[in-house]
Amino acid sequence: MTTSFTKAIEQFFLQPDTPIQLNQFEELLPSSDISRDITIDNLQPVSARLLNTLNAASDQIQTGSIALIDLLKLRAQFYEARDRLIVLERKERQDVIDLKNSTKWHERSKFVRIFVNSDAGDQLDQEEAEAKEVTSTKVQFFERLEDLESMINYHIISTGERSSPVFKETVAQWRTIGQLEKDARKSLEYINAAYSNLPSSSMCMSCGRSTSCNTNRSERYLASGSTQLKNQLNTLTPWYNRLTAEVEGTIDKARAAVLKE
């Protein structure tokens, strides 16, 4: 029976000392669904296939239907594709640099080439366009790959909450303290803004003259509120940081156990 990604996470939380093993019939061999050879000529079809596969994997992770062996294979392919995109981007950038170094200024000038044809200039335009295309593809793929990893982390958290009461309580505290800390910081920003915008004078409604304002009371209230919020943050921030480290540490351990990282 194939081991699901969700079941592997559950085992980590229920039996943390038991190594997670693949089924004896499951082999961690790369599939041939995604091309390993990424070039400027096949960039678009390979990129489309990569993104479609990434989206499908994310959907399966979210629904808990992906097999662990499939996720391991796909991630290996995704990161291999990432490395190949990096190499291709460097190559295309170097091609542009080499061509610029071998052309004259008027061949590089788009304005001049309105009036004078230049094969070298046209080739430079093409190389620059290809370099931009590779960079754009790489950035989009990197962003979607990061989304996939975030989905994996979220699934680990949600599965851990269902499997372990202790972890569920830790996550609940982490979210609550995090929200309190966020609200306190936002309130402090509002108080500081209000303090900065206290009027130093006002206009008399009867004669139109400018008169000085006594803002001492408002300043005292705002200063008191600011001090209280800072005191709260002195407690909330270290508490939140400790809980964050604990939750993230558990996620890292789960990833190491399940994904063999």
C-alpha positions in Angstrom: 0.0 0.0 0.0 1.3 3.4 -1.0 2.2 5.7 1.9 0.4 9.1 1.7 2.1 12.3 2.6 -0.5 13.0 5.2 -0.1 9.6 6.8 3.6 10.1 7.0 3.1 13.4 8.8 0.7 11.7 11.2 3.2 9.1 11.9 5.8 11.7 12.7 3.6 13.3 15.3 2.2 10.1 16.8 5.5 8.1 16.7 8.3 10.6 16.4 11.0 8.0 17.2 9.9 5.6 14.5 11.6 6.2 11.1 9.3 6.8 8.2 9.9 4.1 5.6 8.6 3.9 2.0 6.8 0.8 0.9 9.3 -1.8 -0.3 7.8 -1.7 -3.8 8.2 2.1 -4.0 11.4 3.3 -5.7 12.7 6.8 -5.4 13.5 7.1 -9.1 12.9 10.3 -11.1 10.0 10.1 -13.5 10.3 11.3 -17.1 7.2 13.5 -17.0 9.3 16.7 -16.9 12.2 17.4 -19.3 15.6 17.5 -17.6 17.0 19.4 -20.6 15.8 23.0 -20.4 17.0 25.2 -23.3 15.9 28.5 -24.7 14.2 26.5 -27.6 12.0 24.4 -25.3 11.7 26.9 -22.5 8.0 27.7 -23.0 6.6 24.2 -23.2 8.8 22.9 -20.4 7.9 25.9 -18.2 4.2 25.4 -18.9 4.5 21.7 -17.9 6.4 22.6 -14.8 3.9 25.1 -13.6 0.9 22.8 -14.4 2.6 20.0 -12.4 3.4 22.4 -9.6 -0.3 23.5 -9.4 -1.5 19.9 -9.5 0.9 19.0 -6.7 -0.2 21.9 -4.6 -3.9 20.9 -5.0 -3.1 17.3 -4.0 -1.2 18.5 -1.0 -4.1 20.7 0.1 -6.6 17.8 -0.3 -4.2 15.3 1.4 -4.3 13.0 -1.6 -0.7 13.0 -2.8 1.5 9.9 -2.2 4.7 10.5 -0.3 6.7 8.8 -3.1 5.2 11.1 -5.7 5.9 14.2 -3.7 9.5 13.2 -3.2 9.9 12.5 -6.9 8.3 15.8 -7.9 10.3 17.9 -5.5 13.5 16.3 -6.8 12.5 17.3 -10.4 11.4 20.8 -9.4 14.7 21.5 -7.7 16.6 20.1 -10.6 14.6 22.3 -13.0 15.3 25.3 -10.7 19.1 24.6 -10.9 18.9 24.3 -14.7 17.0 27.5 -15.0 19.7 29.2 -13.0 22.3 27.8 -15.4 20.3 28.8 -18.4 19.8 32.4 -17.1 23.6 32.8 -16.6 24.3 31.5 -20.1 21.8 33.9 -21.7 23.2 36.8 -19.7 26.7 35.9 -20.7 25.7 35.7 -24.4 24.3 39.2 -24.2 27.5 40.5 -22.5 29.7 38.8 -25.1 27.7 40.1 -28.0 27.7 43.6 -26.6 31.5 43.4 -26.3 31.8 42.4 -29.9 29.6 45.0 -31.4 30.1 48.6 -32.2 28.1 51.4 -30.6 25.9 52.1 -33.6 25.0 48.4 -33.8 23.9 48.5 -30.2 21.9 51.8 -30.7 18.2 51.1 -31.4 17.8 54.7 -32.6 20.6 54.4 -35.2 19.2 51.1 -36.4 16.0 52.8 -37.3 18.0 54.2 -40.3 20.7 51.6 -40.7 20.2 47.8 -40.8 22.5 45.7 -38.6 22.5 42.0 -38.3 24.6 42.1 -35.2 22.2 44.7 -33.7 19.2 42.5 -34.5 20.9 39.5 -33.0 21.7 41.5 -29.8 18.0 42.4 -29.5 17.1 38.8 -29.8 19.6 37.7 -27.2 18.4 40.4 -24.8 14.8 39.3 -25.3 15.7 35.7 -24.7 17.6 36.6 -21.5 14.6 38.5 -20.3 12.3 35.6 -21.1 14.5 33.2 -19.1 14.6 35.5 -16.1 10.9 36.1 -16.2 10.3 32.3 -16.4 12.7 31.7 -13.5 11.2 34.3 -11.3 7.7 32.9 -11.9 8.8 29.3 -11.3 10.7 30.3 -8.1 7.6 32.0 -6.7 5.3 29.0 -7.5 7.9 26.7 -5.9 8.0 28.8 -2.8 4.2 28.6 -2.7 4.4 24.8 -2.9 6.8 24.7 0.1 4.5 27.0 2.0 1.6 24.7 1.2 3.7 21.8 2.5 4.4 23.7 5.8 0.8 24.5 6.2 -0.2 20.9 5.7 2.3 19.8 8.3 0.8 22.3 10.8 -2.8 21.4 10.1 -2.1 17.6 10.2 0.0 18.1 13.3 -2.9 19.9 15.0 -5.2 17.0 14.3 -2.7 14.4 15.4 -1.1 15.9 18.5 -3.0 17.8 21.2 0.3 19.2 22.5 1.2 20.6 19.1 -2.3 21.9 18.7 -2.1 23.9 21.9 1.3 25.3 20.9 0.0 26.4 17.6 -3.1 28.0 19.2 -0.9 30.0 21.6 1.4 31.0 18.7 -1.5 32.4 16.7 -3.1 34.1 19.6 0.1 35.7 20.9 1.1 36.6 17.4 -2.2 38.5 16.8 -1.9 40.2 20.2 1.7 41.3 19.3 0.6 42.5 15.9 -2.3 44.5 17.3 -0.1 46.1 20.0 2.5 47.2 17.4 -0.3 48.7 15.2 -1.8 50.5 18.2 1.7 51.9 19.1 2.0 53.2 15.6 -1.3 55.0 15.9 -0.4 56.5 19.2 3.0 57.7 17.9 1.3 59.2 14.8 -1.3 61.0 17.0 1.5 62.4 19.2 3.3 63.7 16.2 0.2 65.4 14.9 -0.8 67.2 18.1 -1.6 70.8 17.2 0.6 73.6 18.6 -1.9 76.3 17.8 -5.6 76.7 16.7 -7.7 79.4 15.0 -10.1 81.4 17.0 -13.6 81.0 15.5 -14.6 84.6 16.5 -11.7 86.8 15.4 -9.6 84.4 13.3 -6.5 84.9 15.3 -4.1 82.0 15.9 -3.9 81.0 19.6 -1.6 78.6 21.3 -3.0 75.2 22.4 -2.3 73.5 25.7 -1.8 69.9 24.7 -0.1 68.8 28.0 -3.0 66.5 29.0 -3.2 64.9 25.6 0.5 64.4 25.6 0.4 62.7 29.0 -2.4 60.4 27.9 -0.6 59.4 24.7 2.7 59.0 26.5 1.0 56.8 29.1 -0.6 54.7 26.4 2.7 54.4 24.6 4.5 53.2 27.7 1.9 50.6 28.4 2.0 49.2 24.9 5.8 49.1 25.0 5.6 47.2 28.3 3.2 44.7 26.7 5.5 44.3 23.7 8.4 43.6 26.0 6.4 40.5 27.2 4.6 39.6 23.9 7.5 39.8 21.5 9.9 37.4 23.3 7.0 35.1 23.9 5.9 35.1 20.3 9.5 34.6 19.1 9.9 31.5 21.4 6.6 30.0 20.1 7.6 30.8 16.5 10.9 29.0 17.0 9.1 26.1 18.5 6.6 25.8 15.7 9.2 26.3 13.0 11.5 23.8 14.7 8.8 21.2 14.7 8.1 21.8 11.0 11.8 21.5 10.2 11.9 18.1 12.1 8.8 16.9 10.3 10.2 17.9 6.9 13.5 16.1 7.7 11.7 13.0 8.8 9.1 12.9 6.0 10.8 14.5 3.0 14.3 13.2 3.9 15.7 16.8 3.8 
